[in-house]
Amino acid sequence: MKKNWMSKVAILLVTVFVIGSLAGCGKSSGSTTNSTTANSSETNATQGITYTEDGKKLSSDASDFVLLSEAVPDVILEIRYYSTYNFVGDRIDGYEEPVALITKKAAAALKEVSDEVVAKGYRLKIYDAYRPQKAVTNFVNWSKDPKDARMKAYFYPALEKDVLFPQGYIAEYSGHSRGSTVDLTLFDMNTGKELDMGGTFDFFGEESHPDYKNITEQQYANRMILRDAMLSHGFEPVDTEWWHFTLKDEPYPDTYFTFPVNSDAVKGNDV
C-alpha cells in the first residue's frame, strides 16, 4: 500500500514538473520571438546603410524617390551624364537610363515651380537631379587624370584640371547624391528654344555665377526668372552655378545615396 502511494506521488511530481517545463518553454519561446522581432526591426531601420571611413552615411534605399518626369509631367529631360556631352566626355558611372530621379518632397516642390513657369509660357528643362555616389567618385577620379582633357575647350577653357578639385568645382560628395538637388534651365514654348542664360550648363568659370554681370540685360533677366521661381517654392541657389538649386528643407541632409539612375530603382513607388 505504501509503495503504491509513493508511486502516485512520484507520478504527480513528474506531471507538475512537465507542465511547469512546458509553461517555461512557452515563455522562453515568446521572449525569443520578441527578441527576433526587435532585431529584425533594428535591421530594417538600418537596411542599406553604410558609413565611409570619414563618417559619411551612405544608403541604397530608393523607397522615397520617384521618377521626376512622372511627378512633374511638363518637364523636358536632357540628362547630360547619361550622354557623352559633359565635361568628362563619357557616360558617367551610375547613369543607366536617361531619366531623372528625385525625392518625393523635392518633386512636389518642383511641380509647383513647373506650374508657375508653364503659366508664363516656359517649361523646365532638367540636366540632372539625383546623382549616385559612384558618379561623384567618377568625377573625382577623372579630375586626377591630367592626360584626359578632351572636353576642356567646351567646359573649362580657362582652367587646368588640377585646380578643379581645390577650387571646389568637383568634390568628394555632392548635394545631388542626397536626392533633393536639381540642375535645370527654362525652355521657351514660344520660340521652341532654351532661354538664353548667357552661359552653358556645367561651364567651370565666373560666367556661371548667377550674379555675373558681363552678359546682356536680357540674359541676366532670364536667369532671374528661373531663380525667382525656384526660390519662391522652397529651393536654395548656390553662388557659383545659375542652374543649381537644392530644396531648402531637404529630407536627407546627411545621407548620400548609392543606387543607380534607372527606372527600376523607383518602380512601384507612389508619386
N, C-alpha and C positions, 0 to 999 in steps of 0.2 A: 504493500500500500504506500509506504513511504517512498519507495522507488518510483512508483507511478506519479506521485505528487511532485517529486523533484524533476521528473521528465517534463511534466506540464509547465513547471516554472521555467525550465530551460528553453522550451519552445516559445513561451511567452516573451522571454527576454530577447531571443533571436528575432522574433517578429517585430518587437519595438525597435530594435537596432536597424533592421532592414528598412522599416518605414521612415525612421529618422534619417538614414543614409540617403534614401530616395528624395526626401524633402530637402536635404542638404544639397544633393546633386541638382535639384531644380533651381535652387537659389544660386548655386555656382554657375549654372548654365545661363541664368538670366544676367548675372554680372558679366560673364564673358561676352554675351550678346551686346550689352550696353557698352562695354569697352571696345568691342569691334566697331560698333556704330560710331562711337566717339572718334576712333582712329580713322574711320572712313571719312567722317566729316572733316577732320583735320587735313586729310589727304586731298579731299575735294577743294577745300578752301585754298590750298596752295598748289593745286594742279597746274602744271605748265609753268610754274615759277622757278626761275634760277637766278643766281646772282653772279655778276662778274667779279673779277679779282679786286676791282676798285669800288665794289659795293653797289653798282647799278643793278636795278631789278629788271629782269627780262621775263617776258610772258609769251606763250604760244597760244593763248586763249583768244579766239576771234569772235566770241559769242556776242560781244557788244558792238560789233562792226556791221556795216551794211554796204551794199553797192551804191556809190554816190549817184549814179545815173537812175537808180530806182527811187531813191529818196528825193532826188531833185531832177525830175524828168526833162526839164528845159535846158540842162547843161550840155555843152559841147565838150567832147574829150579829145585831147591831143597829148597822150601820155608819153612824154619825151623819153623817159628812161626805159620804156619798152622798145623804143626805136634806137637807131644809131645816131640820130641828130641830137646830140647832147655834148656836154663839154668833155666827156670821156671818149666818145666815138664808138662805143659798143652798147649793146643792150646790157642793162645793169642787173647784177645778181638779185634774184628775188622777184623780178618782174616777169611773171609767166603768162600774163594776158594783158591786153591794152585796156585795162579797167582801172577805176579809182575806188579805193575803199576808204571809209572814214567812220568815226564813232557815231553812234546814233544821235548823241547830243549835238555834235558839231553839224551833222546832216540836217537836223531840224532848224538850226540857226541859219545854215546856208540856204535852206529852202526859203526862208524869209527874205534873205538878200536877193535871191533869184526872182522872187515875186516882185520885189521893188524895181529891179532893173528891167525886167521884162515889160513892166508898165511904161517904162521910158523908152522902149524900143531896142533894148540890148539883151544879150544872153551871156551867161557866164561861160567862159572857156577855161577848162581845167587842164593844167600841165602836170600836176602831181598832187597827191593827198597823202594817205598813209604810205610810209616808206619803211620796209623791213630793215632791221638792224644789219643784215648781211649786205644790203645795198650801200649803207653808210660805210661799212668796212671796205667794200669795193672802191668807194671814193678815196678813202684813206690810203689804201694800197696803191691806187693809181697815182695819187699825188706824190708818192715816194719814188716813182719811176721817172727820172729826168729824161729818158730817151723817148718816151711817148708824149709827143706834143702835137698830135695830128689835128686837134681842134683849136689850137692856140689862136689862129687868125680870126676865128669866129667868136670865141668866148672869153679869151684873156690876152688880147694882143699886146697890152702894155705891161704885162706881168710875167714873171718867170714862175714855173711851177713850185719852186722851193719856198715861195712866200705865201702860197695859197693856204697852207695849214697854219703857219704862225700868225697870219693876218686875219684869220677867222673865216675865210671863205669856205673851208672844209673843216669839220670837227669829228671827233670820235663818236659823238652822239648827236642826234638831230631831233628837234621837236616834232618833225614829221613822223618819227617812229613811235611817238606817244598817241598818234591817231587822230588828233584834232587840229592839224595844221594843213593848210591848202595853198598851193601856188596857182594863180589864175589871172585872167585878164578879161576884158569885155569885148564881145563881138557885136558889131553894129548891124542890126537886121535890115536897116535901110540901104546900106552900101554893100552888104554881104562881105564885109571885111572886119578884121580886128580893129579896134580903136588904136590910133597911133599914140603910143605911150612915150615916144622919144627914146626908146631903148628896147632891147630884146630880153626875153626871159633867160635867166642864168648867165647874164653877162657880168663878169667879175670886174667891177670898176666903179668909180664915183658916179658915172652916168646912171647907175641903177638905184642910187639913193632916192627915196621918194621926194625929197625936197630939193633935188638937183635943179638948178635954175638956168643952166645953159642949154635950154630947149625952148621951143616956141610956147607962147601962152596957151595955145590950144592943146598941145601935148601935155603941158602941166595940168590944165583943166581936166583932161581925160583921166589922168592919174587920180585926181581928187574925186572924180565921180565914183571910181572903184573904191577908193579909200573911205569916203564918207559912207557909202552903202555898207561896207564891211564893219566899220566902227559902230554904226547905228544898230547893228544886230549882234553885238557882243564879241566881235573879233578884235584882236590887237595887231598892230603892224610891227615891223622891225625897221630900223633906221638905215638899213643897207640894201633892201630889195623892195621895190614898189609892188611886186606881185605876191609877197609872202605875208600870210595872216594866220594867227593862232587864236582859237577860241579862248577868251579870257578866263572863263570858268571851266577849263578843260577837265574831263572826268578822270584822267590818268596822268597827273602831273609828274609822277615819279616812276612811271613804268614805260619801258621800251619794248615794243612788240617784235616778234620774230617770224610770224607766219608769212608765207609768200603772198604776193599780189595776184590773186586769181579768184574767179567767181565761186569756186568750190569752198574756199576758206570761209565764206559767209553764207553758204547755201542753207536755206531754211530759216535764217534769221529774219525776224519781223522788222519791217522798215519803221 
